[in-house]
Amino acid sequence: MTRRARPPSNDNRADRILPRGEDVELNGVGPFNLPLTVDVELALGDALAVVELATVDGQTVRVPLTLQAIADLHDLTRQVLDAIGPNDGETFQ
């Protein structure tokens, strides 16, 4: 999985950060599962981040998040990485 951050934008609207995508209505109470993600990108604005997930079936899903949600996701990811630990001879960065 790769991680790439796009340059910050001066606009907070997701459609200014990334080209407009198709809005999908989520029906039901969830949770909603996506296909396995094989690539992830991050676009940052002043008050909004958009995580773009590429799935194994070739679809792209964009998830708009507040910057606080990105910070929370970072903390959660760090906890998971600390819990599983690196393989012998490897380090997490």
Backbone torsions as a table, in degrees:
resi	resn	phi	psi	omega
1	MET	NA	136.3	179.0
2	THR	-109.5	159.0	178.2
3	ARG	-132.2	122.4	178.3
4	ARG	-131.0	134.3	177.1
5	ALA	-105.7	132.4	176.5
6	ARG	-85.3	157.8	-179.1
7	PRO	-60.7	149.4	178.4
8	PRO	-59.3	148.6	178.0
9	SER	-109.7	150.4	175.9
10	ASN	-85.4	-1.0	-178.6
11	ASP	-111.5	140.9	-178.4
12	ASN	-90.3	-6.5	-176.7
13	ARG	-83.0	133.4	-177.0
14	ALA	-60.3	-34.8	-177.3
15	ASP	-74.3	-10.4	172.8
16	ARG	-90.4	-24.0	179.7
17	ILE	-79.7	-45.2	-178.6
18	LEU	-128.9	153.9	175.5
19	PRO	-56.8	148.1	-177.3
20	ARG	-59.7	134.6	175.6
21	GLY	-110.1	-178.3	178.8
22	GLU	-85.9	127.7	175.6
23	ASP	-76.8	134.8	-179.5
24	VAL	-119.3	129.3	177.8
25	GLU	-80.9	129.0	177.1
26	LEU	-95.6	115.4	-179.2
27	ASN	-100.8	145.1	-179.6
28	GLY	98.8	-178.1	-176.3
29	VAL	-95.3	-9.8	178.9
30	GLY	74.7	-175.8	4.7
31	PRO	-70.1	160.1	-178.8
32	PHE	-109.2	128.8	-178.6
33	ASN	-103.4	136.1	175.6
34	LEU	-100.7	159.3	171.8
35	PRO	-61.3	163.1	180.0
36	LEU	-52.6	132.9	178.2
37	THR	-87.8	131.0	-179.4
38	VAL	-112.4	-11.0	179.5
39	ASP	-154.3	147.3	179.7
40	VAL	-139.0	139.3	174.8
41	GLU	-129.1	158.9	-179.2
42	LEU	-132.5	127.6	173.8
43	ALA	-113.1	130.2	-176.7
44	LEU	-112.9	136.0	171.5
45	GLY	-117.2	-169.7	-179.4
46	ASP	-69.8	-35.1	-177.9
47	ALA	-134.8	9.5	-175.0
48	LEU	-144.6	141.3	172.2
49	ALA	-123.2	147.6	175.8
50	VAL	-124.0	119.1	175.3
51	VAL	-92.7	126.0	-179.6
52	GLU	-109.8	119.0	-177.4
53	LEU	-107.9	127.8	173.8
54	ALA	-100.6	127.5	-175.0
55	THR	-98.6	166.6	-179.0
56	VAL	-62.8	-23.1	179.8
57	ASP	-92.0	11.0	174.4
58	GLY	86.6	4.8	177.8
59	GLN	-86.6	156.9	174.7
60	THR	-118.8	131.9	178.9
61	VAL	-122.1	129.8	177.8
62	ARG	-109.2	134.6	-179.4
63	VAL	-122.8	110.3	176.8
64	PRO	-77.0	134.4	-179.0
65	LEU	-135.4	148.3	171.5
66	THR	-71.4	162.7	178.1
67	LEU	-65.2	-30.8	175.7
68	GLN	-65.5	-39.4	177.8
69	ALA	-64.6	-36.8	176.4
70	ILE	-64.3	-42.7	177.9
71	ALA	-62.5	-41.4	178.1
72	ASP	-64.5	-40.6	177.9
73	LEU	-64.0	-38.6	176.6
74	HIS	-60.9	-47.3	179.3
75	ASP	-61.3	-43.5	-179.9
76	LEU	-63.8	-43.3	179.1
77	THR	-62.8	-42.0	178.7
78	ARG	-61.8	-41.8	178.7
79	GLN	-61.9	-41.9	179.5
80	VAL	-65.1	-46.6	179.9
81	LEU	-62.5	-39.1	177.3
82	ASP	-65.5	-37.3	-177.9
83	ALA	-70.0	-40.2	-177.4
84	ILE	-84.5	-25.3	178.4
85	GLY	67.0	154.6	178.4
86	PRO	-74.9	160.1	172.0
87	ASN	-69.7	163.5	179.0
88	ASP	-53.4	130.4	176.3
89	GLY	80.6	-0.5	179.3
90	GLU	-110.8	158.0	174.3
91	THR	-132.8	151.2	172.3
92	PHE	-90.9	142.9	177.9
93	GLN	-118.5	NA	NA
